[in-house]
Amino acid sequence: RGLVYESRHNLQLRGLVVLLISKAAGPSSTNASCQNYDMVSGIYSCQRSLAEITELIHTALLVHRGIVNLSELQSSDGPLKDMQFGNKIAILSGDFLLANACNGLALLQNTKVVELLASALMDLVQGVYRENSTSAKENHITEDIGISAWKEQTFLSHGALLAKSCQAAMELAKHDADVQDMAFQYGKHMAMSHKINSDLQPFIKEKTSDSRTFNLNSAPVVLHQEFLGRDLWIKQIREAQEKGRLDYAKLRETIKAGKGVTSAIDLCRYHGNKALEALESFPPSEARSALENIVFAVTRFS
């Protein structure tokens, strides 16, 4: 359960889901006699390669996200030369992983899969760009993005890669468009549910000392703003500010007293139920049960 329950233990989640949904779907009737089908594990070798490629892309993004904004550095953060060197290593390491992912995609020899993963990578870049451009604005603390905009941005930066990788796994097995769509829907809604679960952790954990700050564009905060209204939200922000700095502990308690947290839990379970509905098109199996258990793990809060 810890693999998907805590954000620091989910590095292999995407590749795992791709493998499980590949096994749950099994071989298609038009491709059952393919020589690269592994009858022991129930997964095509090309699907196994796709899971590795998905993890490479995700890891490359994490490495690139580790780049430090040198203009925001303070003297207490360490020598500037060390930070510059770290940035160069992060860029080169991330690019190396992406190059390996592109090479692996080419070896799959499936233009539709290449197109799907390329569009997922484009979505990731667009999602991260939106996040960075929002946080760079002077009024990003009081900016009201709305839950619809939040869903769109979250799909781009967190859901697109998993959703399109699941669809690509079905394409490699030559499943029809309906099965591909169900795999896409599972990946999309499972990723959304997992992201909301991660956003909720600072608000539902009994001990919040591990997370002194939280993202002001996370699901509970965005929903809290919608219920409250922009004027009252700005007032609460100002009340939580002390000497120009935001008191996250005070603001957290204010948000917990509103409807944002309970609404985020409901939204997490909604996406979880959508993911379970998508799985109903797959035959019962241990792999399908494992996919269901992953959803249960990220939608259980008691």
Disulfide bonds with the S-S distance in Angstrom:
none
